[in-house]
Amino acid sequence: MRKRKKGGKKQRNANFTESILSILRKESNVPFNYKQIAARLGVDDPSSRNQIIKNLHRLKVEGSIQEIERGKYIITPSKNYHTGVMDITSRGKGYVIVEGMEDDVSIGRKHLNKALHGDFVEVYIFKRKRSGKLEGEVSKILERKRTEFVGTIQVSDKFAFVECPGYNMYTDIFIPKSKINNAETGDKVIVKMEGWEAHSDSPIGSITKVLGKAGEHSTEIHSILAQYGFPYEFPTEVEAYANQLDTSIQQAEINKRRDMREVLTFTIDPKDAKDFDDALSFQKLENGNYEIGIHIADVSHYVKPGTVLDDEAFERATSVYLVDRVVPMLPEILSNNACSLRPHEEKYTFSAVFEMNTKAEVISQWFGRTATYSDARFAYEEAQEIIETGKSEIPAKISLTGKAYTVDAAITEAVLELDRLAKILRKKRMHNGAISFDKVEVKFILDENNNPEGVYFKEAKDANKLIEEFMLLANRSVAEFIGKQNPKKTFVYRVHDEPDDEKIAALENIIKRFGYKLNTKDRKSTATSLNKLLEDVAGKKEQNMVDTLAIRSMSKAVYTINNIGHYGLAFDYYTHFTSPIRRYPDVMVHRLLQHYLDGGKSVAEDKYEMQCGHSSDMENLAANAERDSIKYMQVKYMMDHKDQEFLGVISGVTEWGVYVEIISNKCEGMVRLQDLKDDHYVFSKEDFAVIGNKTKNVYQLGDEVFVKVKNADLVKKHLDFIMLGHRKEVE
């Protein structure tokens, strides 16, 4: 049996269906009508009520619920039938994640009954006679996770097939000739699944859009976005709504806010950033303390619930950062203009303002809406130079009152003091058990045609950590402010569960090969030893591999209304308050915070938990899209270096091949066992190695080897390497 994944979330529609079933399950003897369910879910708009009615009808037809009197429903009693989300591995093995069960339910290939990865299904669970293990058979597909897929089409005389890699699909999709939509062999397409006949091995579909020739840059980037459901353009009505918003700064609105325009304020962001959603303000107080403001773009001032703009932002839930572009959550007039804290412009902001002493202790705090003016914009590199040299080259500024003054010295002092305070905050956090993941981030130098000319690694320096610590302070303080109120109030938290014991044990087993150990006696000792491990591997050949394995051993951070704290940061309360331009949960947090500051009562839980689930799902999809775009660019980069020899580290060993990560650019490829011509190699799971039958030559996890590119497949985003031998042998 495979252990149940922690933090797994269903798609939004499955969430909606499961929420209805959950309500009926909790009070299985109480009949509910659609109005009562809507009230429990905290929704009252016509669209949501219609969805509830449709779901109730469908669940009744499927037998999951019973209508005991007109319009009133209860759950159908059942012992062996359960509902859950289908999880199919890349090798075609199925599991169903059933709420409340310790283990996932194994589903054999013959019992999948046309269910696909991510589908919400009903499953009949039974015990195998010989082993006594629980297995299942899909009895109903309650809801498809998706009906549209991205794939490559192969056209013949009378029909076509679309292969859809990346979805863990065990079949291709059959396309009748009449529904090919002028697609040609080798085109990347979007295919809509329209049905699946009882005795057919493949579903039937139609081509809804031709994206272009597979392998072309524009085609592959748009394919990645389409695969994960991120529209590249905004609907016309959303753009029109955003463009008619009044984005001017009005004195009447400023009068409703705390006016902080005269306080020294600046932004520190990546040099290529186009939106600046956070700023810091700094001033000395007469008592010797500091007033430090974390100012966040007031997105909720413009994005109102119930509008097409809010609906679109919720559906997207996040901005997506691909290697050559950003796909924003909000239209440009907001993301790059009205809600971007650009230098020398007044803006509406939502702020967390702290009085801090010289020991970085918070003496008092204030949250609320503000008006601010950004005096300067720094790239991280420029702020880092101030920290390292104590000098600033920022020009003079004319204040709003017309009085000229020079901000060079003031900004230099502010940056240096904020850096000193940030280091104290970070030290406290580490002492409390926070884990320091500073994984190397790969960046590409692109030419005007988006071809990769070079690779560099992004490193987090003091300037990055300065911003990080004050954003963490704001996020934690907002969460504590609401979370500690009595009576308890519904709120959006960012939570991170403790590591999975099995994954930590697997990590221990691997790192001992390199002479490292972990102390897993308790929560704090685990965190301390993980930090020491990450510190010890810094700069070593195995660093990226160990960093990656350590991150994978962690649980996944998610959004929820149920606070369990944040293990990785060592915070009892944590939320996301600081990036509403690019994260919808931050918009939710701003609205809820203002609602409670205004004395509002606690809001309905189910609605916000559903929104949290959707946001977590979309965040995960965005991360996958970003990862795929990096893989694509790495393959593209390596295509121009086929004749070059590279030194790499063996980053993974399987029964079908050895994975090697190149040290100089972090590109990973595979050496297939069949391409190791000097011997017949056998996989040794215990040794994380492949071993030659005759020569006893060993290729083991962590070994340094030289490789050469054999094949670079842009469509599959995959590199095949030729093994040249161990470093010591080749040199």
Secondary structure, 3 states (H helix, E strand, C coil): CCECCCCCCCCHHHHHHHHHHHHHHHCCCCCECHHHHHHHHCCCCHHHHHHHHHHHHHHHHHCCEEEEECCEEEECCCCCEEEEEEEECCCCCEEEEECCCCECEEECHHHCCCCCCCCEEEEEEEECCCCCCEEEEEEEEEECCCCEEEEEEEECCCEEEEECCCCCCCCCEEEEHHHCCCCCCCEEEEEEEEECCCCCCCCEEEEEEEEEECCCHHHHHHHHHHHCCCCCCCCHHHHHHHHCCCCCCCHHHHCCCEECCCCCEEEEECCCCCCCCEEEEEEECCCCCEEEEEEEECHHHCCCCCCHHHHHHHHHCECEECCCCEECCCCHHHHHHHCCCCCCCEEEEEEEEEEECCCCCEEEEEEEEEEEECCEEEEHHHHHHHHHHCCCCCCCEECCCCCEECCHHHHHHHHHHHHHHHHHHHHHHHHCCCCCCCCCEEEEEECCCCCEEEEEEECCCHHHHHHHHHHHHHHHHHHHHHHCCCCCCCCCEEEECCCCHHHHHHHHHHHHHHCCCCCCCCHHHHHHHHHHHHHHHCCCCCHHHHHHHHHHHCCCCEEECCCCCECCCCECCCCCCCCCCCEHHHHHHHHHHHHHHCCCCCCCHHHHHHHHHHHHHHHHHHHHHHHHHHHHHHHHHHHCCCCCEEEEEEEEECCCEEEEEECCCCCEEEEEHHHCCCCCEEEECCCCEEEECCCCCEEECCCEEEEEEEEEECCCCEEEEEEEEEHHHHC
